[in-house]
Amino acid sequence: MTDSSSAKPKANRSFEKGFFWGIVAVFVCFYVVMVVDDWFPNKESKIDYVHIVNSDKDVKQVSRGKACSIKLGCELDAVIFLGEINDRSVEMLKDVINAKQSKWVCFNSFGGNTKAALDLSKFIKDERINTCLADYYEVDDAEVPIVNTECSSACNQAFLSAEKRLKIGNTAKFSGHAYATKDSLRIDFLFIDWLIMTTRIKDNSDFFEAIYYANTPDRASHEEYARKVSNISHHDRMYSLSLKKMNHYKIFTETCFDGLASCQTFAKGQQRVNGIGLEKNTSNM
């Protein structure tokens, strides 16, 4: 007869050994995947792309396209900036602008790194770049229009650094809040880099520095807006501007409402008169 009491410990040891080697196998497989990924440094980085809603295709963060309004269609050729503002995306934008592709940058960005946004703000000022915000965008590589457009958080300071700021249509959101900063700790464990991130509130000094550096005719209104949003925690809902508030804070210098011809006229540095084509934002001047 077999002694069942001696068989149980053997079964337990077999289970423990199998469990141990199973964990080891998982780590080995994960490590192999990471190493293999590094073997192909020339493959196209997905960091440079953003996902488009209602599409299976990702598009580049910075590319050529058109800014459009729901009422009148696509009205302005521009460089379209999508997604997070960081050192890499800012350099991508600089490369496109320096290639003389356009003096117009239209945003759909939730913000990002404030130092990178400050770098972008100074570039927009120095290179005399114009900014725009539109109902939607059509980008060369996108299968569908890019909708639900916004310029939020750190995007605000980059957008407001332009002396000419155009609004195409009425649905895009302009929102802000107090800034926060991310701290990181990188640990090398089992030949893998582990990144631990923490977030803490910081002041809006980068925003104010961008406003002072740009020194546009609307500086006082932009300072007022920066003070307003600096009191809103980044944990709370952003302060989203109504059309009336956009005018109050002079977010835009002009509003394009009369179709393709008006936007093109403005893009060439000309302005129609008698209220035709471009509506000058004169409230609270």
Beta strands, then each sheet from edge to edge (+ up, - down):
strand 1: 49-51
strand 2: 58-60
strand 3: 62-69
strand 4: 73-85
strand 5: 104-112
strand 6: 130-134
strand 7: 136-139
strand 8: 150-152
strand 9: 165-168
strand 10: 173-176
strand 11: 180-189
strand 12: 192-201
strand 13: 239-240
strand 14: 254-256
strand 15: 278-280
sheet 1: 1+ 2-
sheet 2: 7+ 3- 4+ 5+ 6+ 9+ 14+ 15-
sheet 3: 8+ 10+ 13-
sheet 4: 11+ 12-
end
